[in-house]
Amino acid sequence: MSGEILEPYKFIQMCFDIGDICLTYGEFDKAENCFLLVIKRAGKGREFEEARAKAYVKLGEVKTKQNELNDAISALKQGMKIYQKLKNTDGVALCENGLGIAFYESGRYDFGTSYFNQALKKAEKTKNEELIARLHINLGIIESMRGNWDKAISHFQQALPRLEKRGDALRLAQTYHNIGMTLIHKGEFKNAINEFDKSIELAQKLEDSYMLALAYLGKADAYVHLKDLPLATAYATRSLDIFYKIGDRQSIADAYRILGVIQLERGNLHLAESYFKTAIDLNLEFKNWLNLGETYYELSQLYKKQDDIAKARESLSSSLKYFKKIKVKSYIARIQEELTALKSA
């Protein structure tokens, strides 16, 4: 790509825009090359420094999505240095949000929370409503992962009016889904279904297949808990069909976990075990520690039903290992209790 014909700033802006499009469509290597070109070719002066900092933020996002988290943190810190030098508070907050995400993805929740809270203070100071909403969502996800359900819902609810005001339908759909998943953990299954229905309505308007499938899977999870297995099966199957069509293997793993739980409830233990093992293989591929913890836990319940105490202990120990990786306190306490009970069995 040559910048000889275009003015230097227009050229790097074009590179940035192409990188952004590549990032949106999952072309991460191409996106990375575009953002690196911006960093390399940006000249001197505030306008170019801002462009370079933005490219570092985007490069951090690319590296986070590629699970190259040390590189992501390095890029975001480079961007933050530039924004600090330019006294751009919103830019610094944007970098801190990116760092929070990278640390969250690596399971270092304390660092993630710290960066999100720092960014939130700055975003509130500059009244950046869009970033405030994003930060409340991110903090809500971390609190949910830690088992602090009420705190999580409080963060999600603080994001909702800001998203509604901006007309951000996609993030609204995602946030309703997050609230639904948190309500499942609280045991409020019917309320959770109401939140998933809001998410489904928005996903249908947006024609967003991924979001639609995610909400269907959430409803399946809620219906399993309500012991409505026909509806749970219908929604889980619909979600799995969509995930296969769009090629989302990570979400396929979660659908198999739910289908495994359904078969476990039906007493089809061999089929349930097959679903769980498929989910485990896929989750190992993507290093999805939360889903691994959940799936190994469900597998332990299956082995308990078969009175295979050795395998139940082994699966619970694996579940505990993955939950400890991401410090999910609510699960850790429960599993430790169950392991103690099995030792005396």
C-alpha positions, 0 to 999 in steps of 0.5 A, a space after each residue: 500500500 503506498 501513500 504517494 498519491 494521497 496526502 499523508 494524513 488522508 493516507 493513514 486515515 484510510 489505513 485506519 478505516 480499512 483496519 477497522 473494517 477488517 477488525 469488524 469482519 474478523 480479519 485480524 492479521 489484515 487489521 493488524 497490518 493496517 494499524 501498524 502501518 498507521 503507527 509507522 507512517 504517522 508524522 509529527 503534530 497533534 493530529 498524527 499523534 492522536 491517529 497513532 494513539 488510536 491505532 495502538 488502541 485498535 492494535 490492543 483490541 486485535 491482540 486481545 481478540 487473538 488472545 495475545 494478551 501481553 502484546 495487547 497490554 503493551 500496545 494499549 500502554 503505548 497508546 496511553 502514554 501518547 494520550 497522557 502526553 496530549 492531556 486527552 482524558 477520554 483517550 486515556 480512559 479508552 486505553 484503561 478500558 482496553 487494559 481492563 478487558 485484556 486483564 479480564 481475558 487473562 483471568 486477572 480480574 483485580 487488575 481488570 476491575 482497577 483499570 475499569 474503575 479508573 476509566 469510569 472516573 475519567 469518563 464521568 468527569 468528561 461526561 462521556 456517556 458512551 464510554 460510561 455505559 461500556 464500563 458499567 457493562 464490563 464491570 457488570 460482567 466481572 462482578 457476575 463472574 465473581 458471583 456478586 450478582 446484585 452488584 453485576 445487575 446494578 452495573 448493567 442497569 446503570 448502562 441501560 438508560 445510556 444505551 437507550 438514549 444513544 439508540 445502541 440497539 446491539 449493546 442493549 441486546 447484549 446487556 439484556 442478555 447479561 442481565 438474564 444470565 445473572 438472574 439465572 445464577 440468582 435463581 430468578 428464572 422467569 425474570 431471566 426469560 423476560 430479559 432474554 425476550 427483550 434481547 431476542 426482539 432487538 436481535 431480530 430487528 437488527 438481524 443479528 444471528 449471533 445475538 439471537 442464538 445467544 439469547 435462545 441459548 440463555 432461554 434454554 438454560 432458564 427452561 432447564 432450571 424450570 424443568 421444562 425440557 421440551 422448551 429447553 431442547 427446542 431453544 438449545 437446538 435452534 441456537 446450535 443450528 445458528 452457531 453452526 451456520 455462522 461457524 462460531 465454535 466457541 458458542 457451539 461448545 456452550 450449546 453442547 453443555 446445555 444439551 448435555 444438561 438436558 440429557 442428564 435431566 432426561 436420564 440419558 447419561 451416555 448421550 449427556 457424557 458425549 455432549 459434555 466431552 465435546 464441549 470440553 474439547 472445544 473449550 480447551 481449544 479456545 481456553 474458555 476457562 469459565 465454560 470448562 469449569 461449568 462443563 466439568 462440574 456438570 460432568 461430575 454430577 453425571 458421574 455421581 448419578 452413576 455412583 462413579 465416585 472416582 470420576 466424580 472427584 476427578 471432574 470436580 477437581 478439574 472444575 475447581 482448577 478452572 474456576 480458581 484460574 478466574 477466581 469465581 468465588 461462588 463456584 469455588 466454595 460450592 465445589 470445595 464443599 462437594 469434594 469434602 463430602 465425596 471424600 467422606 463418601 
